[in-house]
Amino acid sequence: LDFGGEFYFSDVYCDRRLSDEIRSNKVLWGECISGALYVEDFKRICAKVGFTDVRKLDMAPIEVTDPELKDIVGEAKFYSITYRCFKLRDLETLCEDYGQIAYYKGTLPGHRHYYQLDDGHKFETGKPMLVCGNTASMVGESWLAPHFEVVGDRSTHYGLFDACYDQGTSSKGAQAEESVLGGFLAESSGSCC
């Protein structure tokens, strides 16, 4: 994958690592439950291969309703999640504030009025949006660059990007609860955003 490109990953994930009993259950395997990857392990794998800041685009809970199977999975929670993983050089592990603003130009086919980067970033055409450095890179240094204008650079650092943490949308560490649930229940698993 070239720099500026991205992968989409859509799969079944879990809020914990699964026991051997769950993983070896043939019915749960057939239901795509026993192979569910712990969401934080997925993020670690992504980081190892160069995707520092994965972004959750879409998430839906998967409920195990059969009483026998429910007894086997216990308190484990399952989700179908679609992640976006950008390959960019300077993404940081946390959302950092550089005072950058991004404008969506409304030029992507089928997205004249807005563009949804992830579940925490809906860019309305022409409306300025304060963004963290990672989001600025995603829209300004990827294949999306022709469709966005980013104002500002990384020459002045203002600390952590508060909006990411105030919204409860960071997948990083503010957030023991957020770290596990961030990919699931808070509004984003992917960074600030």
C-alpha positions in Angstrom: 0.0 0.0 0.0 1.4 3.4 -1.0 1.6 6.3 1.5 -1.7 8.2 1.3 -3.7 5.0 0.7 -6.0 3.2 3.1 -7.5 -0.1 3.9 -11.0 -0.8 5.2 -11.3 -3.7 7.6 -14.8 -5.0 8.4 -15.1 -8.0 10.7 -16.6 -9.3 14.0 -14.7 -8.1 17.0 -15.0 -8.7 20.8 -14.5 -6.7 23.9 -12.1 -9.3 25.3 -9.9 -12.2 24.3 -12.0 -15.4 24.0 -11.3 -18.6 25.8 -10.4 -21.9 24.1 -13.9 -23.2 24.9 -15.5 -20.4 22.9 -12.9 -20.5 20.1 -13.4 -24.2 19.6 -17.2 -24.2 19.6 -18.3 -25.3 16.1 -21.7 -23.5 16.3 -20.1 -20.3 17.4 -17.5 -20.7 14.7 -20.3 -21.1 12.1 -21.9 -17.9 13.5 -18.6 -16.0 13.1 -18.5 -15.4 16.8 -15.7 -17.7 18.0 -13.2 -16.2 15.6 -13.9 -12.6 16.8 -10.7 -10.7 17.5 -10.3 -8.7 20.6 -10.6 -5.1 19.4 -7.5 -3.9 21.2 -5.4 -6.7 19.7 -6.7 -5.6 16.3 -5.4 -2.1 17.0 -2.1 -3.5 18.2 -1.7 -5.5 15.0 -2.5 -2.4 12.9 0.1 -0.3 14.8 2.7 -3.0 14.2 2.2 -2.8 10.4 2.1 1.0 10.3 -1.5 2.0 10.9 -1.0 4.1 14.0 -4.5 5.6 14.2 -7.3 3.3 13.1 -10.7 5.0 12.8 -14.1 3.4 13.3 -16.4 4.1 10.5 -19.4 1.9 11.4 -20.3 -0.4 14.3 -23.3 -2.6 15.1 -23.7 -4.9 18.2 -24.1 -8.6 17.6 -26.3 -10.2 20.2 -26.0 -13.9 21.1 -29.6 -14.9 22.0 -29.5 -18.7 22.1 -29.5 -19.6 25.9 -26.9 -22.4 25.5 -24.5 -20.2 23.4 -25.1 -17.3 25.7 -24.0 -19.4 28.6 -20.8 -20.3 26.7 -19.9 -16.7 25.8 -20.7 -15.3 29.2 -20.2 -11.6 29.4 -18.3 -11.3 26.2 -19.8 -8.6 23.9 -19.5 -8.9 20.1 -19.7 -6.2 17.4 -19.5 -5.9 13.6 -17.1 -3.0 13.0 -15.7 -1.4 9.9 -12.4 0.4 10.4 -10.5 2.8 8.2 -6.7 2.5 8.3 -4.7 5.2 6.6 -1.0 4.7 5.7 0.5 8.0 6.5 4.0 8.9 7.7 3.5 11.1 10.7 0.4 9.9 12.5 0.7 10.1 16.3 -0.6 7.7 18.9 -2.7 10.4 20.5 -4.8 13.2 19.1 -2.6 16.3 19.3 -3.7 19.9 18.9 -1.9 22.1 16.3 -4.7 24.6 15.8 -5.5 23.1 12.4 -8.8 23.6 10.6 -10.2 21.5 7.7 -12.8 22.4 5.1 -14.5 19.8 2.9 -15.0 21.1 -0.6 -18.0 18.9 -1.5 -16.2 17.5 -4.5 -16.4 13.7 -3.8 -19.0 12.0 -6.0 -22.1 11.2 -4.0 -21.0 13.5 -1.1 -21.9 17.0 -2.2 -23.2 18.1 1.1 -21.0 16.3 3.6 -18.3 13.7 4.0 -18.2 11.2 6.8 -14.5 10.4 7.6 -15.3 8.2 10.6 -18.0 8.0 13.3 -16.6 11.1 14.9 -16.0 13.4 11.9 -18.8 14.5 9.7 -17.5 17.4 7.5 -20.2 19.6 6.2 -19.3 21.2 2.9 -17.6 24.6 3.3 -17.9 24.6 7.1 -14.6 24.9 9.0 -13.9 22.2 11.5 -11.1 22.2 14.1 -9.2 18.9 13.8 -6.3 17.2 15.5 -3.1 16.7 13.6 -3.9 13.1 12.7 -7.2 14.1 11.1 -5.5 16.9 9.3 -3.1 14.4 7.9 -5.8 12.0 6.9 -7.8 14.6 4.9 -4.8 16.6 3.7 -2.1 14.0 2.9 -4.1 11.0 1.6 -6.1 10.4 -1.5 -8.7 12.7 0.1 -6.4 15.8 -0.2 -7.9 17.2 -3.4 -11.3 17.3 -1.7 -10.2 19.2 1.5 -8.4 22.3 2.4 -6.4 22.2 5.6 -5.3 25.5 7.2 -2.3 25.4 9.6 0.6 23.1 10.1 2.3 21.3 13.0 4.7 24.1 13.8 2.9 25.1 17.0 1.7 22.4 19.5 -1.1 23.1 22.0 -1.1 19.8 23.8 -3.7 17.1 23.5 -6.7 17.8 21.3 -9.4 18.3 23.9 -12.3 17.7 21.6 -11.3 14.1 21.1 -11.4 13.4 24.8 -14.3 15.6 25.7 -16.5 13.7 23.3 -15.4 10.4 24.7 -14.3 9.4 21.2 -10.6 8.5 21.5 -9.4 5.0 21.2 -6.2 5.8 22.9 -5.6 5.7 26.6 -7.8 8.4 28.4 -9.8 5.9 28.8 -9.4 2.5 30.3 -13.1 2.2 29.8 -12.9 4.1 26.6 -10.1 1.9 25.4 -12.2 -1.2 25.5 -15.5 0.4 24.9 -14.1 3.1 22.7 -14.1 0.9 19.7 -17.6 -0.1 20.6 -19.8 2.1 22.7 -18.3 5.6 22.7 -18.7 7.3 19.5 -15.4 6.3 17.9 -12.6 4.0 18.2 -10.3 5.7 16.2 -8.6 8.5 17.7 -10.0 11.9 18.1 -11.8 11.9 16.6 
